[in-house]
Every structure is written in C-alpha cells, then in structure tokens.
C-alpha cells in the first residue's frame, strides 16, 4: 500500500510508465536515491538536487503556407518551378548556370534534413535533366556538347559519399560486405584506368560505376526508415511514370521543336527520323535505351501499388515503352514479372495477373491507331525472324569477335576505356569503344579478372540476399518487385551494362530495399503491409 505522504512516489506509481515527469516537485532540498521502502527511484530522480516545476509547451502546429514551406518536397518543387519560369522566359543561358547550382544546394539541404526525399530528388533529376538541357539548348539556339545541366544529377548523387565518410565502419560489417566487394572491384578498375586511359576519362567513368553502390549504401545506413522509403519511392516512380509516359506519347505524336533540334544536332540516327510517328520514343531522357529501362522499372514498381492514378500512369508508360522499340527492355519486363508471380501467395498472384491483364486492355485503344501500332508490330515481328535482323546480327558478330579479347585480358583495360568517358581521351584510342553492345563483355574487359570477381561477386551476393529477404516478407509487394527488377536488369546485360549510371542506381535500389525491409519489419520499425 502506497504512503500518501510521498508525493513523488505516488505520482510515479500512478503514471504506469517508466518515464518521470519533469514537473515533479521535490519535497526537500535533497533527493536521496532510495524511497521509504529502500527501493531506488528511476534514473531521472537520481540527481542530487531539487527539481523545479517546469511547464512543457506543446509544439505549435504549422498552418497555411507554413505547412507547404516545411514540406520536404518544397525545395525540389521550387527548383523545378523556377526552371519552368526560366524556360518560359527563354532564358536558356541563365538556366545553364542556375540549374546545376540550385540542384546542388537543394540536394545538400535534403541530404542533411530529409535523406529519404533526397533519394527521390536524385531520381527526379535523372528523369528530367536531359529534357531541361534540350529546352535550354533550343532557346539558346546552339547545341551544347557538354552542358552543365547534365552534370546536376551526378553532383547531387555524389553527396552519398558523405555517408561513406560518416559511416565508414559499416562497410566492415557483414550486411555491407556485398557493397564493399563491388566498390573494391570498381576501385581496382580505376587504378588500372588511370594508367591506361588517363586520369580524366578514368575519373568520369568511376562516377558512373561507383555512385550506384554508394546509393545502395545510403539505403543501408538508413534501413530503419524503410517504411518512409517505401512510401516516397513508390510515389516517385508513380508520378515519374505518369509524367514521362505521357510526354513520351506526346513526343511520338507531335514531336516538339526542341526535340527535333536535339535529334538533328546530336546526329543520333539510331533514334529515327525527327518527324511525328517517326522516332523511337526517348521521352524526357537522352535516348530510347535509358528511357526504356526506366519505363520498365516504373512498371514493375507500379505492380506493387494500387489506385486509379496507378492505372493511368501504367497505361501511359507501357505505351511509351512499346514505342521505344527496345526489345531488350520488353524482355526484361517479362523476366522481371516472373519473381513477383512465382514468389507471391496465390491470392496476391491472381491480383497481379489481373492488374497486368487490365493494363493490357487499357492500352489497346492507343494501339488500335495504325500509326502507333505499326512500328510496335514491326518490332515484335522481328523477334520471330532474328536471322534477318541486322541488330541481332551485329550483336552476334560482336560477341564472336570480342569474346576472346574480353576474357583473355587478365588485368583489364580499366575505367575510361569504354562508354562516354572515351570522348575525354585525346589519344588515338579516344572514342573507339564509346559504344559497347554487351554488359557481359564490358565488365571483364574493363575490370579484368580481379576486378570482375570482386564486382560480380558483390552483385550476385546482393541479388541472392534480396531474394531470400523478399521470400521472408512475402506480403511486401514492393520487395518482390525489387527482386524482379534486379533479375530483369541482370538479364539485360546481354545488350548493355545495366550496373552503371542511372540503370545501375535502379539495380542497387531494387536489391537493397528487400534487405532493409526485412530488417525494419523484424525490428518492428515498419509494418509488413500488403499494398492494396
């Protein structure tokens, strides 16, 4: 029975919790660590001083415009809003200076205050920066070969290096070992590339190879935010699919003048003719290849979402994906759907199949238009006649001629020997390997045997771990979609390297999400909800 003359003890016992209110007023100038029964008080009452009464004010709720300004999405929305104003004012030259600087400032702000929304901001920069560059060049009246606008996504993504500096000890833990292996493989390739290709090409190529695993490390160190990552990234890919898919269809039908200017100036003949119904859709990106992969990733993530807006976005992005005429991305989409179908429970599997069928039905009206359906049907028919397909013949010849070279070069050529980085090489080898039609061949050719073993071992370890984790949180459809994306992107290595740049970022995001999701759900920091 409690003694009524001990108010501090009475209040603590009546609260029913271990936390002690600061407004407890001590009855003497000296509080002993034991009560009248000889039992110790909680830690907050062990201080050898009297507690003064305190009034705890509740935080004020923001209202009106303060809610908008305090939103994590406000800085990015302000950036793109000012960008639209500069475009409308035909200030292309000013836009080339404003966009990268403002993007970096917004990126620093979000990285420090909202790390989840920082990752979403990086995705939006990847989605929209090529289109901003085209508009700036068009209103300038000149084609800029190396526009500073296109560097903005890389600068903001490079902020992930700060996480490595701060949490470098995590790299020695078992959960980060796959990423560590991939990073070590890239660093080996960089060391070789500095000697063989030169410091500048090797450094540029390293940003393309190293930033994706660093993005994955950002997810890993913020694993306890998985619920927020799931919500924010789902919204990002949904609205990204809606914007890019809709613009892709408009681009194919109308062909805006800035896209015509870009296609003619860049001399990208593989993208088709700069006329309506004559191009391979690139939407807001540089070419049809990267956009097709992005559309595939958006579609697979949308399979884990629900709602009317999901259906509209999926319909738009699927139509634009078909109009890219990128058969590898079509195959990656089909392969990526296999794991969600086979790994989910029967009820969820039926729902996923129903969503896919409904999406196909919604796309039929657009595909009934002859000018839209003609290039798609022509490309589909070429799949059954690969013997007469020039693209397939060129890739087969490349494999036959280059296989021995790629596999017998033990040390590797190093970073900077392939891709866009070769344009920075002023030597006779510059631009010779700017187009590399096989990711399976590029990895051993660039990284050699030591780097390839490290890099490939880390990548396969990541995918295997994601597979196991997704199977243990089967109700989480986003985790299943992530594994499907990872499998689909690896299958697409037969045509291009999907583990670097934008597509590499998608891979690491998709395979890290199931890992941190399982840990967060097991620790009770995220609900194992099934998207409805």
Buried (B, 14 or more C-beta within 10 A) or exposed (E): EEEEEBEBBEBBEEEEEEEBEEEBEBEEEEBEEEBEEEEEBEEBBEEEEEBEEEEEEEEEEEEEEEEEEEBBBBBBEEBBEBBEEBBEEBBBBEBBEBBBEBBBEBBBBBBEEBBBBBBBBBBBBBBBBBBBBBBBBBBBEEBBEEBBBBBBBBBBBBBBBBBBEEBEEBBEEEBBBBBBBBBBBBBBBBBBBBEBBBEBBBBBBBBBBBBBBBBBBBBBBBBBBBBBBBEBBBBBBBBBBBBBBBBBBBBBBEBBEBBBBBBEBBEBEEBBEBEEBEBBBBBBBBBBBBBBBBBBBBBBBBBBBBEEBBBBBBBBBBBBBBBBBBBBBBBBBEBBBBBBBEBBEEEBBEBBEEBBEEBEEBBEEBBEEEEBBEBBEEBBEBEEEEEEBEBBEEBEEBBEEBBEEBEEBEBBBBBBBBBBBBBBBEEEBBEEBEEBBBBBBBBBBBBBBBBBBBBBBBBEBBBEBBBEBBBBBBBBBBBBBBBBBBBBBBBBBBBBBBBBBBBBBBBBBBBBBBBBBBBBBEEEBBEBEBBE
